[in-house]
Structures are given as structure tokens and as C-alpha cells.
Amino acid sequence: MALGFRTDVGLRVAAPVVFLTALAVFPNQAGAWGRNAHKLVVNQAIDTLPQDIRGFFESYRGVLLQHVLDPLDAVAKTPAEKRNDHLYLDKYGRFPFDALPRSYKAAVDKFGKSKLQANGVLPWEIGVYSQRLTEDMKTGRWDEAKLDAAILANYVADAHDPFSTTENFDGKLTAQAGVNERFGATLIDRYSSFFPMRPNDAAFINDPTDHAFEVCLGSHSWLETILVADRNAYIAGKSYSYNDEYYDRFYNQAAAILIRQLSEASTDVGSYWMTAWINAGRPQLPH
């Protein structure tokens, strides 16, 4: 599994015509969570950690906030990196998508590597970076640990993005082009100061890859509700434009899901960090 990381193409436009033009040039690079979403998640994740390790992550908050965006930057430079930030579950039948093995080897044997990479390898990428962070901490490679913790945070956040779990990631299959950006970037940019995010304390994760699959399934279950909210907010305006009134209506209908997903992403990022530290043997962390 050739796994990597890094960035966003900046397709953050509300006007459908502009969005579709950009989509024609970069058909597989549209993402939902924007840069502010990833930063919100990292900031909140640090506060979920126990005192034993919070100081390390607090000391490097700036580094984490900078490098959590590395996987977004990578996609612009190397489009093939897009495979790492999603898992199109609906390519594997119907919920709960039991046709897709959670073992990477078993999945490759069943579907072939090319199909897996085309549909995304997000849960396995989370497993890879969880193990990398564990090895970094076990061997005292603290510079690498900071970077791998940030990249892991990006992918864990992606697993909580409903649009990372569907081939309708950009809304084009339901004539709602750009809904992912409106939900995961524009709503956050407009209303994040009103977000009552309340992540739980970090908890140990028994199987990082399996947990990532469960997160993707949970995220996928919110898709239809978000799509309905977007359609209702658009139609209710009668002017049929993504204006301030549309965003107010969309926020009122979709904010609970958005805040829930970001809060749970923060909890899980902290949990993955803590799990790596525990699995590394609870080493003393530098501050």
C-alpha cells in the first residue's frame, strides 16, 4: 500500500458554474473539510488528552496546526495522494458494506489494488499512521512524531466527514454540486464562532484500523440528512442562489450534525494520539 499525505486545491466557491468549471479541471480533488475544520479539530483534540501527555502536544500546538494541512497540500502536488483521504463505501454494496474486508490484504485479494486505490484507502491509512506514531514514540523520534501526529489527525478528521465516504463526495450525483464545500468549509468559515463543540476525553482504541472503519460507517449514515437540508435551504430561498439566507437556513438544519462530527473527530484524534503513546510503552515525552 503506497501511502502518503498532503493538500487541498482551494475549490471553495459557492457559485455552481464556477465550481463545475473547476471540477472539470480537477475532477477528483474536491474535498469537504476545509482548512479551518482541521485546525478546529486539532485545537480541541489537545484538550481531550490526559495530563501525562498533554504537555507534549500543547508545546507543539503550532507545529500540529501547520502540518495538519500537509495532506491537503499533497493532493494539489500529487493527485494520486487523493486515495488516502476517503473511502467510497457505496462502491461496495449497501450499508453496512460487509462486502469490503477490513483486512487490507484480504481486500486486495478480493477486489484488487487498483480498485481499492480508486475507491480510497482512508481507514488503512489511519492504521498505518497510528503505527508510525507508535514507532516514533517508542524509539524517541520526536521530530517525526510531531509530523506523523499531525498527518494522523488529518486523516482521522477525514473519517468523520460524511462526504469522504461516498462517490457523491461533491454532490454531482444528486445535482447538488459543491454541497461538500458548503457543508464542510463554508459553514465552518461563517459560523465556527458559534460552535458549542464538546469533545469527550480521549480513550484507548483497541484496533485503530477497525475503529476507523466504524467511524466511516457512522459518518456515512448522516449523508442523506445533509443532502436534504441542502436541498431544502436552497429551494426555500426562491431566488435559487447560495446567498446569506441560504447559509442561515442550511446552518439551522445541518449545524447539529456538523458540530457532532467535528466534536467526535476531536475526541478521536486525541484518542489515536493517546493510543499510540500507550502502545509505545508510555515513554516520557519531551516538552
N, C-alpha and C positions, 0 to 999 in steps of 0.2 A: 504494500500500500504506500504509494508515494504521497507523503503528507507534508503540508507546509502551512503557510499563513499569508496574510497581508492585504487590501483596501477597497474601497467604495469609489464609484465613478462619479459621484456627485449628482446623480439624477434626482434632484429634489425639487421638481417642478409640479405645480398643481394643474396647469393648463393641459388638457388632454392631447391637443395637437402637438405641443412641444414634447410631451412625454413620449408619444408614439414615434415621433421622429428620432428621438434619442434611442428608443428601444430598438428601432430598426438597425441602428449602428452597433449597439451593444446589447444584443438580444438576451444574453444570459447573465448580465451583470447587475440587474436591478436588485436592490436589497430592501428590506423593510426597516430593521432597527437602524436609526441614524447614529451619528457620532455622539450626540448628546445622550442618547439612550444608553450607549455603552459606558459613558462616563458616569451617568447616574447609578448604574448597576455597580460599578467598581467602588464608587464612594460609599454606597450603602453596604456593600459586601464587607468592607473593612470593619464596620461597626458590628457585624454579626460574630466576629471572632472572639474566642476566649482570651483572657489576659496573657496567657502563656505565649501566644504568638502574635497578638495584635500589634505589639510594638514594632515588629519587623515590617509588617505591611503598612503601618502608619508612617514609618520613616521613609518609605519609598512610594508614598501615595502619588507623588508627581510622576515618577517613572511609570507606575502602573497606568495612570491616566493617559500618559503619552503612548505607551506601547499597546494598550488595549485596542488601539486603532490600526495596528500593524496588519492584521489580516484583511482589513478593508483596503488598505493601500496596495496590498499584494495583488488583489484581483485586477486592479487597473493596469498593473505592470505585466501580470501573467494571468490571463483569463482562465487558464486551467485550474488555478487555485480556487475558483468558484465551487468546485466539487466539495470542498471541505466545510462549507458554511450552511449546508442544507441537507435534507433527506426528503425526497418527494414520496411520501408514504403511499399516496394514491396511485402510484405506479405499480403497487404490489397487491392489488385487490381491494378489499373492503376492511374497514375497522373491525378488529384490532390488528389487521395486516399480519396475520400469523404466517403467511407465505414467505415472509422475509426472515431468514435465520438471523439471530443476534450475534452469532459467531462469524467473524469476518471470513475465515477460511470456508466455513460451510456456505456462506452467502456467495462467495466467489465460485465454489464448486457448483452451486445451483444455477446461478444467473450469469456468471462470467464477470471478469473485472471491468470490462468496458461498460456494461450496463450499470454496474454499481456506481462507477465514477460519473456516469451521465446523470444518474438519479440522486447522487450525493452520498457522502460518507460521514456526515456530521457526528453521529454517536460514536463511531470508531475513532474519529479524530479526537474527540473528547477523551476517550480511553487512552489514546497514545500520549496526549499532553499531560494527562493525570499521572501516567507512569514516568514521563520525563521529569515532571516536577518532583516526584518522589525520589528519583535517582539524583537529581540536583541537590536536594536537601540531604540525602544520605551521604553524599560524597563531598559536601561543603562547597559546591559550585554556586555561590550566592549570586554572582552576576547573571549566570544562566537562569537561576531560579526566578529572579525578578522578571526576566523576559518571558519565560515559559508560563509563569503565573498570570501574566497579562494576556498572553495569547489564549491560554486555557479559559480565562474569564470571558473573552470574546466569544468563543465557541459555546460555552455554557449559556451565555445570554442568547445566542442564536437559537439554541434548542427551545427557548421559551417564546420565540417569535412564531406565531401561528403560520405566517407566510413562508417560513423556512421549511415547512413540512408538506408543501403542496406544489404540484406542477402549475397551479393557478397562482403562483407566487406574486405575479404582477397584476392580477385581476383581469387579464385579457380574455380568459376563457368565459367570463361572466359579463363581458362588456363593461368592466369597471377599471379600466386602465389606470394604474397608479395608486390603487387603493392601499397597497402595501406601504408606499411612501407617506400617504396621508395618515395612515394609522400609526406607523412606527417611527416616523420622523417629524412630520408637520404638527401633529397633535402634541407631541412632546415639546417641540420648539415653542409652540404657542402657550401651552398650559402647564408646563412642568412645575412652575412655582406654586401651583395649587395641588400638587400630588401629595396625598397623605400616605406615602409609602411606609409600610411597617413590616420589614422582613423579620423572620424568626431567627433565633440563634442558630449558628452553624451546627450541623450534626454529622456524624460519621456516615460515609456512604460505603456500603459493603461491596458493591460491584459498580465501579464508575461507568463502564460501558452500558451495562444493563439499565442503570439508573437513567442514563442519557436517552435510551430508547423510551423509557416510561415518560420522561419529560416531553419528548417529541409527540407521543400519543396524546398526552394531556393538552398540549398546545394545539394540536390538530383539531381537537374537539370544539374549539372556540371559533373556527373559521366561518361557519355559516352564520353565526350570530353577528360577527363583524361585518360580513358582506351585506346582510340585511340592514344593519344600521347605516352603512354607507349608502345603500340604495334609498332608504327612507329619507335620510338627511338631504340627499341630492334632489329627489323628486319634490319634497315638501317646499323647497325654495321657489319653485315655479320659474325662476329665472334660469334654471339649469346651468349653474356655474358653481365652481368651488370658491365661494366667497366667504366673508366673515360669518354670515348667517349659517351657511352650510357647516362650517367648522364648529360653531357653537352647538348645533344640533347633533353633529357626529360625536363630539366630545360627550355630550349629555347621555348619549346612548351607548357609547363604547368605552368610556373612561374607566368603568369598574373593571373591565377585562384588562385594559392596558395597565392599570395600576397593579392589579393582581399579578400579571405576568412579570412585570418589572420587579415587584417585591419578591416573588418566588425566585426570579433569576438571581437577585442579590443574595438570598438565602443559600441558593445552590452554589454560587461562586465561592462564598465563604466556606461552605461545606466541602467543596472539592479541594480548596487550599488546605483546610484543616486535615482532611483525609490523607493528603499527600504527606503532610508532616507526621501524622501518626504512623503511617505505613513506612516512613523513613526511619522510625525508631525514636521519634520525639527529640531530634537533635536541638542543641542550644542555638537559637537564631541570633545572628548579629543585628544590632540596631544602628 
